[in-house]
Amino acid sequence: MLLTICNMMLGCFKQVGKVYFELVDYLEADQAFGLARQVMPYSLEGMDVYSTVLYVSLYYISLVFCDISHSV
């Protein structure tokens, strides 16, 4: 019973993360995928989208730091 509930929650979190990813809201997508990883940390389903979210987030952060370093 508990495993079934966890799998349902996992699927919901991953779908929410994918929706936020498609809406280009990477911070919310990261939070949803993070919750999915808390529910089942060894599941690889949907991690391709999550890795893209993390990559884009890192790229954005690097652009912010480059902009800060150029303005100083």
PQR file of N, CA, C, O and H, with PARSE charges and radii, in Angstrom:
ATOM      1  N   MET A   1       0.821  -1.197   0.000 -0.4000 1.5000
ATOM      2  CA  MET A   1       0.000   0.000   0.000 -0.0000 2.0000
ATOM      3  C   MET A   1       0.866   1.262   0.000  0.5500 1.7000
ATOM      4  O   MET A   1       0.649   2.166  -0.807 -0.5500 1.4000
ATOM      5  N   LEU A   2       1.841   1.320   0.902 -0.4000 1.5000
ATOM      6  CA  LEU A   2       2.707   2.492   0.989 -0.0000 2.0000
ATOM      7  C   LEU A   2       3.522   2.668  -0.285  0.5500 1.7000
ATOM      8  O   LEU A   2       3.712   3.791  -0.752 -0.5500 1.4000
ATOM      9  H   LEU A   2       2.017   0.586   1.557  0.4000 1.0000
ATOM     10  N   LEU A   3       4.004   1.564  -0.848 -0.4000 1.5000
ATOM     11  CA  LEU A   3       4.774   1.638  -2.087 -0.0000 2.0000
ATOM     12  C   LEU A   3       3.913   2.160  -3.232  0.5500 1.7000
ATOM     13  O   LEU A   3       4.400   2.921  -4.069 -0.5500 1.4000
ATOM     14  H   LEU A   3       3.850   0.652  -0.468  0.4000 1.0000
ATOM     15  N   THR A   4       2.662   1.770  -3.282 -0.4000 1.5000
ATOM     16  CA  THR A   4       1.746   2.252  -4.317 -0.0000 2.0000
ATOM     17  C   THR A   4       1.533   3.757  -4.189  0.5500 1.7000
ATOM     18  O   THR A   4       1.523   4.476  -5.187 -0.5500 1.4000
ATOM     19  H   THR A   4       2.267   1.153  -2.602  0.4000 1.0000
ATOM     20  N   ILE A   5       1.364   4.224  -2.961 -0.4000 1.5000
ATOM     21  CA  ILE A   5       1.180   5.661  -2.730 -0.0000 2.0000
ATOM     22  C   ILE A   5       2.432   6.417  -3.132  0.5500 1.7000
ATOM     23  O   ILE A   5       2.346   7.472  -3.760 -0.5500 1.4000
ATOM     24  H   ILE A   5       1.372   3.639  -2.150  0.4000 1.0000
ATOM     25  N   CYS A   6       3.596   5.886  -2.777 -0.4000 1.5000
ATOM     26  CA  CYS A   6       4.860   6.538  -3.147 -0.0000 2.0000
ATOM     27  C   CYS A   6       5.015   6.608  -4.658  0.5500 1.7000
ATOM     28  O   CYS A   6       5.449   7.632  -5.186 -0.5500 1.4000
ATOM     29  H   CYS A   6       3.666   5.029  -2.267  0.4000 1.0000
ATOM     30  N   ASN A   7       4.670   5.542  -5.357 -0.4000 1.5000
ATOM     31  CA  ASN A   7       4.773   5.545  -6.812 -0.0000 2.0000
ATOM     32  C   ASN A   7       3.819   6.553  -7.437  0.5500 1.7000
ATOM     33  O   ASN A   7       4.164   7.206  -8.423 -0.5500 1.4000
ATOM     34  H   ASN A   7       4.318   4.710  -4.928  0.4000 1.0000
ATOM     35  N   MET A   8       2.628   6.686  -6.875 -0.4000 1.5000
ATOM     36  CA  MET A   8       1.676   7.672  -7.385 -0.0000 2.0000
ATOM     37  C   MET A   8       2.204   9.089  -7.148  0.5500 1.7000
ATOM     38  O   MET A   8       2.118   9.937  -8.036 -0.5500 1.4000
ATOM     39  H   MET A   8       2.348   6.156  -6.075  0.4000 1.0000
ATOM     40  N   MET A   9       2.748   9.350  -5.955 -0.4000 1.5000
ATOM     41  CA  MET A   9       3.307  10.665  -5.652 -0.0000 2.0000
ATOM     42  C   MET A   9       4.489  10.950  -6.563  0.5500 1.7000
ATOM     43  O   MET A   9       4.651  12.066  -7.058 -0.5500 1.4000
ATOM     44  H   MET A   9       2.817   8.661  -5.234  0.4000 1.0000
ATOM     45  N   LEU A  10       5.312   9.934  -6.780 -0.4000 1.5000
ATOM     46  CA  LEU A  10       6.481  10.092  -7.637 -0.0000 2.0000
ATOM     47  C   LEU A  10       6.060  10.500  -9.035  0.5500 1.7000
ATOM     48  O   LEU A  10       6.636  11.417  -9.621 -0.5500 1.4000
ATOM     49  H   LEU A  10       5.181   9.028  -6.378  0.4000 1.0000
ATOM     50  N   GLY A  11       5.059   9.822  -9.569 -0.4000 1.5000
ATOM     51  CA  GLY A  11       4.566  10.149 -10.896 -0.0000 2.0000
ATOM     52  C   GLY A  11       4.000  11.557 -10.963  0.5500 1.7000
ATOM     53  O   GLY A  11       4.203  12.269 -11.947 -0.5500 1.4000
ATOM     54  H   GLY A  11       4.591   9.077  -9.093  0.4000 1.0000
ATOM     55  N   CYS A  12       3.289  11.958  -9.917 -0.4000 1.5000
ATOM     56  CA  CYS A  12       2.718  13.309  -9.879 -0.0000 2.0000
ATOM     57  C   CYS A  12       3.810  14.366  -9.847  0.5500 1.7000
ATOM     58  O   CYS A  12       3.754  15.338 -10.600 -0.5500 1.4000
ATOM     59  H   CYS A  12       3.124  11.381  -9.118  0.4000 1.0000
ATOM     60  N   PHE A  13       4.803  14.187  -8.982 -0.4000 1.5000
ATOM     61  CA  PHE A  13       5.890  15.158  -8.883 -0.0000 2.0000
ATOM     62  C   PHE A  13       6.649  15.271 -10.202  0.5500 1.7000
ATOM     63  O   PHE A  13       7.009  16.370 -10.624 -0.5500 1.4000
ATOM     64  H   PHE A  13       4.849  13.398  -8.369  0.4000 1.0000
ATOM     65  N   LYS A  14       6.886  14.147 -10.841 -0.4000 1.5000
ATOM     66  CA  LYS A  14       7.619  14.178 -12.113 -0.0000 2.0000
ATOM     67  C   LYS A  14       6.800  14.849 -13.206  0.5500 1.7000
ATOM     68  O   LYS A  14       7.352  15.581 -14.028 -0.5500 1.4000
ATOM     69  H   LYS A  14       6.593  13.254 -10.498  0.4000 1.0000
ATOM     70  N   GLN A  15       5.498  14.612 -13.229 -0.4000 1.5000
ATOM     71  CA  GLN A  15       4.650  15.269 -14.224 -0.0000 2.0000
ATOM     72  C   GLN A  15       4.593  16.776 -13.980  0.5500 1.7000
ATOM     73  O   GLN A  15       4.646  17.566 -14.923 -0.5500 1.4000
ATOM     74  H   GLN A  15       5.049  14.018 -12.562  0.4000 1.0000
ATOM     75  N   VAL A  16       4.484  17.169 -12.709 -0.4000 1.5000
ATOM     76  CA  VAL A  16       4.482  18.593 -12.372 -0.0000 2.0000
ATOM     77  C   VAL A  16       5.814  19.223 -12.775  0.5500 1.7000
ATOM     78  O   VAL A  16       5.841  20.321 -13.330 -0.5500 1.4000
ATOM     79  H   VAL A  16       4.441  16.527 -11.943  0.4000 1.0000
ATOM     80  N   GLY A  17       6.916  18.527 -12.497 -0.4000 1.5000
ATOM     81  CA  GLY A  17       8.225  19.026 -12.891 -0.0000 2.0000
ATOM     82  C   GLY A  17       8.344  19.186 -14.395  0.5500 1.7000
ATOM     83  O   GLY A  17       8.904  20.171 -14.876 -0.5500 1.4000
ATOM     84  H   GLY A  17       6.894  17.635 -12.046  0.4000 1.0000
ATOM     85  N   LYS A  18       7.823  18.225 -15.134 -0.4000 1.5000
ATOM     86  CA  LYS A  18       7.881  18.306 -16.595 -0.0000 2.0000
ATOM     87  C   LYS A  18       7.029  19.456 -17.111  0.5500 1.7000
ATOM     88  O   LYS A  18       7.425  20.137 -18.057 -0.5500 1.4000
ATOM     89  H   LYS A  18       7.369  17.425 -14.743  0.4000 1.0000
ATOM     90  N   VAL A  19       5.868  19.686 -16.507 -0.4000 1.5000
ATOM     91  CA  VAL A  19       5.017  20.809 -16.918 -0.0000 2.0000
ATOM     92  C   VAL A  19       5.736  22.127 -16.678  0.5500 1.7000
ATOM     93  O   VAL A  19       5.763  22.993 -17.552 -0.5500 1.4000
ATOM     94  H   VAL A  19       5.547  19.133 -15.738  0.4000 1.0000
ATOM     95  N   TYR A  20       6.324  22.280 -15.481 -0.4000 1.5000
ATOM     96  CA  TYR A  20       7.067  23.510 -15.204 -0.0000 2.0000
ATOM     97  C   TYR A  20       8.251  23.671 -16.157  0.5500 1.7000
ATOM     98  O   TYR A  20       8.564  24.786 -16.575 -0.5500 1.4000
ATOM     99  H   TYR A  20       6.302  21.577 -14.771  0.4000 1.0000
ATOM    100  N   PHE A  21       8.905  22.575 -16.497 -0.4000 1.5000
ATOM    101  CA  PHE A  21      10.009  22.629 -17.454 -0.0000 2.0000
ATOM    102  C   PHE A  21       9.519  23.142 -18.806  0.5500 1.7000
ATOM    103  O   PHE A  21      10.169  23.988 -19.421 -0.5500 1.4000
ATOM    104  H   PHE A  21       8.651  21.669 -16.157  0.4000 1.0000
ATOM    105  N   GLU A  22       8.390  22.640 -19.264 -0.4000 1.5000
ATOM    106  CA  GLU A  22       7.843  23.064 -20.551 -0.0000 2.0000
ATOM    107  C   GLU A  22       7.334  24.503 -20.507  0.5500 1.7000
ATOM    108  O   GLU A  22       7.255  25.167 -21.541 -0.5500 1.4000
ATOM    109  H   GLU A  22       7.862  21.953 -18.764  0.4000 1.0000
ATOM    110  N   LEU A  23       6.990  24.984 -19.314 -0.4000 1.5000
ATOM    111  CA  LEU A  23       6.589  26.383 -19.146 -0.0000 2.0000
ATOM    112  C   LEU A  23       7.798  27.295 -18.926  0.5500 1.7000
ATOM    113  O   LEU A  23       7.635  28.499 -18.726 -0.5500 1.4000
ATOM    114  H   LEU A  23       7.054  24.444 -18.475  0.4000 1.0000
ATOM    115  N   VAL A  24       8.991  26.739 -18.962 -0.4000 1.5000
ATOM    116  CA  VAL A  24      10.262  27.439 -18.772 -0.0000 2.0000
ATOM    117  C   VAL A  24      10.345  28.066 -17.383  0.5500 1.7000
ATOM    118  O   VAL A  24      10.905  29.150 -17.217 -0.5500 1.4000
ATOM    119  H   VAL A  24       9.124  25.761 -19.124  0.4000 1.0000
ATOM    120  N   ASP A  25       9.785  27.382 -16.391 -0.4000 1.5000
ATOM    121  CA  ASP A  25       9.894  27.796 -14.993 -0.0000 2.0000
ATOM    122  C   ASP A  25      10.818  26.782 -14.308  0.5500 1.7000
ATOM    123  O   ASP A  25      10.361  25.840 -13.662 -0.5500 1.4000
ATOM    124  H   ASP A  25       9.330  26.502 -16.527  0.4000 1.0000
ATOM    125  N   TYR A  26      12.113  27.000 -14.466 -0.4000 1.5000
ATOM    126  CA  TYR A  26      13.092  26.008 -14.047 -0.0000 2.0000
ATOM    127  C   TYR A  26      13.211  25.881 -12.534  0.5500 1.7000
ATOM    128  O   TYR A  26      13.525  24.802 -12.032 -0.5500 1.4000
ATOM    129  H   TYR A  26      12.484  27.766 -14.992  0.4000 1.0000
ATOM    130  N   LEU A  27      12.967  26.960 -11.801 -0.4000 1.5000
ATOM    131  CA  LEU A  27      13.048  26.865 -10.339 -0.0000 2.0000
ATOM    132  C   LEU A  27      11.946  25.972  -9.781  0.5500 1.7000
ATOM    133  O   LEU A  27      12.199  25.145  -8.905 -0.5500 1.4000
ATOM    134  H   LEU A  27      12.712  27.837 -12.208  0.4000 1.0000
ATOM    135  N   GLU A  28      10.729  26.137 -10.285 -0.4000 1.5000
ATOM    136  CA  GLU A  28       9.632  25.284  -9.831 -0.0000 2.0000
ATOM    137  C   GLU A  28       9.835  23.841 -10.291  0.5500 1.7000
ATOM    138  O   GLU A  28       9.518  22.901  -9.561 -0.5500 1.4000
ATOM    139  H   GLU A  28      10.524  26.808 -10.997  0.4000 1.0000
ATOM    140  N   ALA A  29      10.363  23.671 -11.497 -0.4000 1.5000
ATOM    141  CA  ALA A  29      10.640  22.319 -11.993 -0.0000 2.0000
ATOM    142  C   ALA A  29      11.676  21.634 -11.109  0.5500 1.7000
ATOM    143  O   ALA A  29      11.550  20.450 -10.796 -0.5500 1.4000
ATOM    144  H   ALA A  29      10.620  24.434 -12.090  0.4000 1.0000
ATOM    145  N   ASP A  30      12.694  22.382 -10.712 -0.4000 1.5000
ATOM    146  CA  ASP A  30      13.723  21.834  -9.832 -0.0000 2.0000
ATOM    147  C   ASP A  30      13.127  21.395  -8.505  0.5500 1.7000
ATOM    148  O   ASP A  30      13.480  20.335  -7.989 -0.5500 1.4000
ATOM    149  H   ASP A  30      12.796  23.344 -10.967  0.4000 1.0000
ATOM    150  N   GLN A  31      12.229  22.195  -7.948 -0.4000 1.5000
ATOM    151  CA  GLN A  31      11.596  21.832  -6.678 -0.0000 2.0000
ATOM    152  C   GLN A  31      10.740  20.572  -6.818  0.5500 1.7000
ATOM    153  O   GLN A  31      10.761  19.703  -5.946 -0.5500 1.4000
ATOM    154  H   GLN A  31      11.942  23.057  -8.368  0.4000 1.0000
ATOM    155  N   ALA A  32       9.990  20.477  -7.911 -0.4000 1.5000
ATOM    156  CA  ALA A  32       9.127  19.302  -8.107 -0.0000 2.0000
ATOM    157  C   ALA A  32       9.960  18.037  -8.277  0.5500 1.7000
ATOM    158  O   ALA A  32       9.648  17.000  -7.691 -0.5500 1.4000
ATOM    159  H   ALA A  32       9.973  21.183  -8.619  0.4000 1.0000
ATOM    160  N   PHE A  33      11.019  18.122  -9.078 -0.4000 1.5000
ATOM    161  CA  PHE A  33      11.878  16.951  -9.255 -0.0000 2.0000
ATOM    162  C   PHE A  33      12.631  16.623  -7.965  0.5500 1.7000
ATOM    163  O   PHE A  33      12.900  15.455  -7.685 -0.5500 1.4000
ATOM    164  H   PHE A  33      11.272  18.964  -9.554  0.4000 1.0000
ATOM    165  N   GLY A  34      12.969  17.640  -7.186 -0.4000 1.5000
ATOM    166  CA  GLY A  34      13.606  17.397  -5.894 -0.0000 2.0000
ATOM    167  C   GLY A  34      12.692  16.625  -4.955  0.5500 1.7000
ATOM    168  O   GLY A  34      13.143  15.734  -4.235 -0.5500 1.4000
ATOM    169  H   GLY A  34      12.750  18.589  -7.414  0.4000 1.0000
ATOM    170  N   LEU A  35      11.407  16.964  -4.961 -0.4000 1.5000
ATOM    171  CA  LEU A  35      10.442  16.218  -4.150 -0.0000 2.0000
ATOM    172  C   LEU A  35      10.307  14.783  -4.644  0.5500 1.7000
ATOM    173  O   LEU A  35      10.178  13.853  -3.848 -0.5500 1.4000
ATOM    174  H   LEU A  35      11.040  17.688  -5.546  0.4000 1.0000
ATOM    175  N   ALA A  36      10.337  14.610  -5.966 -0.4000 1.5000
ATOM    176  CA  ALA A  36      10.274  13.251  -6.527 -0.0000 2.0000
ATOM    177  C   ALA A  36      11.482  12.436  -6.074  0.5500 1.7000
ATOM    178  O   ALA A  36      11.350  11.249  -5.774 -0.5500 1.4000
ATOM    179  H   ALA A  36      10.442  15.365  -6.613  0.4000 1.0000
ATOM    180  N   ARG A  37      12.641  13.054  -6.022 -0.4000 1.5000
ATOM    181  CA  ARG A  37      13.847  12.338  -5.576 -0.0000 2.0000
ATOM    182  C   ARG A  37      13.781  12.016  -4.091  0.5500 1.7000
ATOM    183  O   ARG A  37      14.356  11.019  -3.655 -0.5500 1.4000
ATOM    184  H   ARG A  37      12.748  14.018  -6.265  0.4000 1.0000
ATOM    185  N   GLN A  38      13.092  12.839  -3.304 -0.4000 1.5000
ATOM    186  CA  GLN A  38      12.942  12.531  -1.882 -0.0000 2.0000
ATOM    187  C   GLN A  38      12.031  11.325  -1.687  0.5500 1.7000
ATOM    188  O   GLN A  38      12.249  10.515  -0.787 -0.5500 1.4000
ATOM    189  H   GLN A  38      12.626  13.649  -3.658  0.4000 1.0000
ATOM    190  N   VAL A  39      11.007  11.210  -2.535 -0.4000 1.5000
ATOM    191  CA  VAL A  39      10.072  10.089  -2.416 -0.0000 2.0000
ATOM    192  C   VAL A  39      10.765   8.788  -2.799  0.5500 1.7000
ATOM    193  O   VAL A  39      10.689   7.805  -2.063 -0.5500 1.4000
ATOM    194  H   VAL A  39      10.830  11.869  -3.267  0.4000 1.0000
ATOM    195  N   MET A  40      11.442   8.775  -3.949 -0.4000 1.5000
ATOM    196  CA  MET A  40      12.142   7.572  -4.422 -0.0000 2.0000
ATOM    197  C   MET A  40      13.481   7.991  -5.025  0.5500 1.7000
ATOM    198  O   MET A  40      13.558   8.271  -6.222 -0.5500 1.4000
ATOM    199  H   MET A  40      11.504   9.574  -4.547  0.4000 1.0000
ATOM    200  N   PRO A  41      14.522   8.037  -4.219 -0.5600 1.5000
ATOM    201  CA  PRO A  41      15.805   8.568  -4.689  0.2800 2.0000
ATOM    202  C   PRO A  41      16.505   7.708  -5.748  0.5500 1.7000
ATOM    203  O   PRO A  41      17.429   8.188  -6.405 -0.5500 1.4000
ATOM    204  N   TYR A  42      16.094   6.464  -5.927 -0.4000 1.5000
ATOM    205  CA  TYR A  42      16.791   5.595  -6.876 -0.0000 2.0000
ATOM    206  C   TYR A  42      16.067   5.463  -8.207  0.5500 1.7000
ATOM    207  O   TYR A  42      16.512   4.716  -9.079 -0.5500 1.4000
ATOM    208  H   TYR A  42      15.344   6.074  -5.393  0.4000 1.0000
ATOM    209  N   SER A  43      14.971   6.167  -8.377 -0.4000 1.5000
ATOM    210  CA  SER A  43      14.221   6.100  -9.631 -0.0000 2.0000
ATOM    211  C   SER A  43      14.903   6.975 -10.682  0.5500 1.7000
ATOM    212  O   SER A  43      15.242   8.127 -10.412 -0.5500 1.4000
ATOM    213  H   SER A  43      14.610   6.773  -7.669  0.4000 1.0000
ATOM    214  N   LEU A  44      15.100   6.430 -11.869 -0.4000 1.5000
ATOM    215  CA  LEU A  44      15.743   7.171 -12.949 -0.0000 2.0000
ATOM    216  C   LEU A  44      14.750   7.733 -13.958  0.5500 1.7000
ATOM    217  O   LEU A  44      15.132   8.496 -14.845 -0.5500 1.4000
ATOM    218  H   LEU A  44      14.824   5.494 -12.088  0.4000 1.0000
ATOM    219  N   GLU A  45      13.492   7.365 -13.830 -0.4000 1.5000
ATOM    220  CA  GLU A  45      12.475   7.829 -14.770 -0.0000 2.0000
ATOM    221  C   GLU A  45      12.302   9.342 -14.661  0.5500 1.7000
ATOM    222  O   GLU A  45      12.081   9.862 -13.567 -0.5500 1.4000
ATOM    223  H   GLU A  45      13.182   6.745 -13.109  0.4000 1.0000
ATOM    224  N   GLY A  46      12.398  10.037 -15.762 -0.4000 1.5000
ATOM    225  CA  GLY A  46      12.245  11.483 -15.795 -0.0000 2.0000
ATOM    226  C   GLY A  46      13.499  12.258 -15.462  0.5500 1.7000
ATOM    227  O   GLY A  46      13.483  13.489 -15.475 -0.5500 1.4000
ATOM    228  H   GLY A  46      12.578   9.614 -16.650  0.4000 1.0000
ATOM    229  N   MET A  47      14.579  11.572 -15.168 -0.4000 1.5000
ATOM    230  CA  MET A  47      15.804  12.260 -14.787 -0.0000 2.0000
ATOM    231  C   MET A  47      16.481  12.959 -15.964  0.5500 1.7000
ATOM    232  O   MET A  47      17.324  13.833 -15.763 -0.5500 1.4000
ATOM    233  H   MET A  47      14.592  10.572 -15.158  0.4000 1.0000
ATOM    234  N   ASP A  48      16.117  12.578 -17.195 -0.4000 1.5000
ATOM    235  CA  ASP A  48      16.655  13.283 -18.356 -0.0000 2.0000
ATOM    236  C   ASP A  48      16.160  14.728 -18.375  0.5500 1.7000
ATOM    237  O   ASP A  48      16.918  15.646 -18.688 -0.5500 1.4000
ATOM    238  H   ASP A  48      15.432  11.867 -17.358  0.4000 1.0000
ATOM    239  N   VAL A  49      14.900  14.920 -18.042 -0.4000 1.5000
ATOM    240  CA  VAL A  49      14.349  16.278 -17.983 -0.0000 2.0000
ATOM    241  C   VAL A  49      14.957  17.022 -16.798  0.5500 1.7000
ATOM    242  O   VAL A  49      15.299  18.200 -16.906 -0.5500 1.4000
ATOM    243  H   VAL A  49      14.285  14.174 -17.788  0.4000 1.0000
ATOM    244  N   TYR A  50      15.088  16.332 -15.671 -0.4000 1.5000
ATOM    245  CA  TYR A  50      15.658  16.961 -14.473 -0.0000 2.0000
ATOM    246  C   TYR A  50      17.105  17.390 -14.720  0.5500 1.7000
ATOM    247  O   TYR A  50      17.515  18.456 -14.262 -0.5500 1.4000
ATOM    248  H   TYR A  50      14.809  15.375 -15.584  0.4000 1.0000
ATOM    249  N   SER A  51      17.873  16.585 -15.428 -0.4000 1.5000
ATOM    250  CA  SER A  51      19.261  16.963 -15.711 -0.0000 2.0000
ATOM    251  C   SER A  51      19.313  18.201 -16.597  0.5500 1.7000
ATOM    252  O   SER A  51      20.206  19.034 -16.449 -0.5500 1.4000
ATOM    253  H   SER A  51      17.540  15.718 -15.799  0.4000 1.0000
ATOM    254  N   THR A  52      18.365  18.325 -17.515 -0.4000 1.5000
ATOM    255  CA  THR A  52      18.300  19.518 -18.353 -0.0000 2.0000
ATOM    256  C   THR A  52      17.939  20.739 -17.520  0.5500 1.7000
ATOM    257  O   THR A  52      18.485  21.823 -17.726 -0.5500 1.4000
ATOM    258  H   THR A  52      17.639  17.648 -17.636  0.4000 1.0000
ATOM    259  N   VAL A  53      17.017  20.562 -16.576 -0.4000 1.5000
ATOM    260  CA  VAL A  53      16.646  21.661 -15.669 -0.0000 2.0000
ATOM    261  C   VAL A  53      17.872  22.125 -14.888  0.5500 1.7000
ATOM    262  O   VAL A  53      18.117  23.325 -14.769 -0.5500 1.4000
ATOM    263  H   VAL A  53      16.574  19.681 -16.408  0.4000 1.0000
ATOM    264  N   LEU A  54      18.635  21.186 -14.363 -0.4000 1.5000
ATOM    265  CA  LEU A  54      19.826  21.539 -13.593 -0.0000 2.0000
ATOM    266  C   LEU A  54      20.870  22.227 -14.466  0.5500 1.7000
ATOM    267  O   LEU A  54      21.516  23.181 -14.033 -0.5500 1.4000
ATOM    268  H   LEU A  54      18.436  20.211 -14.460  0.4000 1.0000
ATOM    269  N   TYR A  55      21.034  21.743 -15.693 -0.4000 1.5000
ATOM    270  CA  TYR A  55      22.002  22.333 -16.621 -0.0000 2.0000
ATOM    271  C   TYR A  55      21.626  23.781 -16.938  0.5500 1.7000
ATOM    272  O   TYR A  55      22.477  24.670 -16.900 -0.5500 1.4000
ATOM    273  H   TYR A  55      20.509  20.968 -16.045  0.4000 1.0000
ATOM    274  N   VAL A  56      20.354  24.013 -17.248 -0.4000 1.5000
ATOM    275  CA  VAL A  56      19.907  25.362 -17.582 -0.0000 2.0000
ATOM    276  C   VAL A  56      20.041  26.274 -16.362  0.5500 1.7000
ATOM    277  O   VAL A  56      20.432  27.433 -16.498 -0.5500 1.4000
ATOM    278  H   VAL A  56      19.663  23.291 -17.278  0.4000 1.0000
ATOM    279  N   SER A  57      19.723  25.765 -15.186 -0.4000 1.5000
ATOM    280  CA  SER A  57      19.854  26.558 -13.965 -0.0000 2.0000
ATOM    281  C   SER A  57      21.310  26.945 -13.721  0.5500 1.7000
ATOM    282  O   SER A  57      21.603  28.087 -13.368 -0.5500 1.4000
ATOM    283  H   SER A  57      19.406  24.823 -15.076  0.4000 1.0000
ATOM    284  N   LEU A  58      22.211  26.001 -13.910 -0.4000 1.5000
ATOM    285  CA  LEU A  58      23.636  26.293 -13.747 -0.0000 2.0000
ATOM    286  C   LEU A  58      24.119  27.308 -14.771  0.5500 1.7000
ATOM    287  O   LEU A  58      24.912  28.194 -14.450 -0.5500 1.4000
ATOM    288  H   LEU A  58      21.973  25.073 -14.198  0.4000 1.0000
ATOM    289  N   TYR A  59      23.643  27.179 -15.996 -0.4000 1.5000
ATOM    290  CA  TYR A  59      24.016  28.114 -17.047 -0.0000 2.0000
ATOM    291  C   TYR A  59      23.543  29.524 -16.691  0.5500 1.7000
ATOM    292  O   TYR A  59      24.282  30.494 -16.855 -0.5500 1.4000
ATOM    293  H   TYR A  59      23.000  26.459 -16.257  0.4000 1.0000
ATOM    294  N   TYR A  60      22.312  29.628 -16.206 -0.4000 1.5000
ATOM    295  CA  TYR A  60      21.776  30.922 -15.813 -0.0000 2.0000
ATOM    296  C   TYR A  60      22.597  31.530 -14.676  0.5500 1.7000
ATOM    297  O   TYR A  60      22.914  32.719 -14.709 -0.5500 1.4000
ATOM    298  H   TYR A  60      21.711  28.840 -16.073  0.4000 1.0000
ATOM    299  N   ILE A  61      22.935  30.735 -13.688 -0.4000 1.5000
ATOM    300  CA  ILE A  61      23.737  31.223 -12.564 -0.0000 2.0000
ATOM    301  C   ILE A  61      25.103  31.702 -13.043  0.5500 1.7000
ATOM    302  O   ILE A  61      25.602  32.731 -12.586 -0.5500 1.4000
ATOM    303  H   ILE A  61      22.677  29.770 -13.661  0.4000 1.0000
ATOM    304  N   SER A  62      25.703  30.957 -13.960 -0.4000 1.5000
ATOM    305  CA  SER A  62      27.017  31.374 -14.478 -0.0000 2.0000
ATOM    306  C   SER A  62      26.911  32.691 -15.241  0.5500 1.7000
ATOM    307  O   SER A  62      27.818  33.520 -15.164 -0.5500 1.4000
ATOM    308  H   SER A  62      25.299  30.121 -14.331  0.4000 1.0000
ATOM    309  N   LEU A  63      25.822  32.895 -15.972 -0.4000 1.5000
ATOM    310  CA  LEU A  63      25.635  34.168 -16.673 -0.0000 2.0000
ATOM    311  C   LEU A  63      25.494  35.324 -15.692  0.5500 1.7000
ATOM    312  O   LEU A  63      26.018  36.414 -15.923 -0.5500 1.4000
ATOM    313  H   LEU A  63      25.086  32.221 -16.035  0.4000 1.0000
ATOM    314  N   VAL A  64      24.781  35.080 -14.592 -0.4000 1.5000
ATOM    315  CA  VAL A  64      24.613  36.124 -13.576 -0.0000 2.0000
ATOM    316  C   VAL A  64      25.964  36.483 -12.974  0.5500 1.7000
ATOM    317  O   VAL A  64      26.269  37.664 -12.807 -0.5500 1.4000
ATOM    318  H   VAL A  64      24.355  34.195 -14.404  0.4000 1.0000
ATOM    319  N   PHE A  65      26.777  35.485 -12.646 -0.4000 1.5000
ATOM    320  CA  PHE A  65      28.090  35.763 -12.062 -0.0000 2.0000
ATOM    321  C   PHE A  65      29.030  36.421 -13.055  0.5500 1.7000
ATOM    322  O   PHE A  65      29.836  37.268 -12.668 -0.5500 1.4000
ATOM    323  H   PHE A  65      26.529  34.525 -12.781  0.4000 1.0000
ATOM    324  N   CYS A  66      28.948  36.057 -14.312 -0.4000 1.5000
ATOM    325  CA  CYS A  66      29.775  36.725 -15.320 -0.0000 2.0000
ATOM    326  C   CYS A  66      29.375  38.182 -15.457  0.5500 1.7000
ATOM    327  O   CYS A  66      30.228  39.057 -15.606 -0.5500 1.4000
ATOM    328  H   CYS A  66      28.294  35.370 -14.626  0.4000 1.0000
ATOM    329  N   ASP A  67      28.090  38.440 -15.407 -0.4000 1.5000
ATOM    330  CA  ASP A  67      27.603  39.822 -15.509 -0.0000 2.0000
ATOM    331  C   ASP A  67      28.060  40.630 -14.305  0.5500 1.7000
ATOM    332  O   ASP A  67      28.434  41.795 -14.441 -0.5500 1.4000
ATOM    333  H   ASP A  67      27.397  37.729 -15.285  0.4000 1.0000
ATOM    334  N   ILE A  68      28.033  40.015 -13.125 -0.4000 1.5000
ATOM    335  CA  ILE A  68      28.486  40.710 -11.914 -0.0000 2.0000
ATOM    336  C   ILE A  68      29.976  41.011 -11.995  0.5500 1.7000
ATOM    337  O   ILE A  68      30.415  42.105 -11.639 -0.5500 1.4000
ATOM    338  H   ILE A  68      27.730  39.068 -13.015  0.4000 1.0000
ATOM    339  N   SER A  69      30.753  40.035 -12.466 -0.4000 1.5000
ATOM    340  CA  SER A  69      32.213  40.235 -12.516 -0.0000 2.0000
ATOM    341  C   SER A  69      32.595  41.285 -13.562  0.5500 1.7000
ATOM    342  O   SER A  69      33.599  41.979 -13.397 -0.5500 1.4000
ATOM    343  H   SER A  69      30.397  39.146 -12.755  0.4000 1.0000
ATOM    344  N   HIS A  70      31.819  41.408 -14.622 -0.4000 1.5000
ATOM    345  CA  HIS A  70      32.114  42.415 -15.638 -0.0000 2.0000
ATOM    346  C   HIS A  70      31.720  43.813 -15.182  0.5500 1.7000
ATOM    347  O   HIS A  70      32.319  44.793 -15.626 -0.5500 1.4000
ATOM    348  H   HIS A  70      31.004  40.845 -14.756  0.4000 1.0000
ATOM    349  N   SER A  71      30.744  43.925 -14.322 -0.4000 1.5000
ATOM    350  CA  SER A  71      30.287  45.232 -13.875 -0.0000 2.0000
ATOM    351  C   SER A  71      31.129  45.775 -12.722  0.5500 1.7000
ATOM    352  O   SER A  71      31.034  46.956 -12.389 -0.5500 1.4000
ATOM    353  H   SER A  71      30.257  43.129 -13.961  0.4000 1.0000
ATOM    354  N   VAL A  72      31.944  44.929 -12.117 -0.4000 1.5000
ATOM    355  CA  VAL A  72      32.770  45.377 -10.975 -0.0000 2.0000
ATOM    356  C   VAL A  72      34.081  45.915 -11.450  0.5500 1.7000
ATOM    357  O   VAL A  72      34.905  46.337 -10.638 -0.5500 1.4000
ATOM    358  H   VAL A  72      32.022  43.969 -12.387  0.4000 1.0000
TER
END
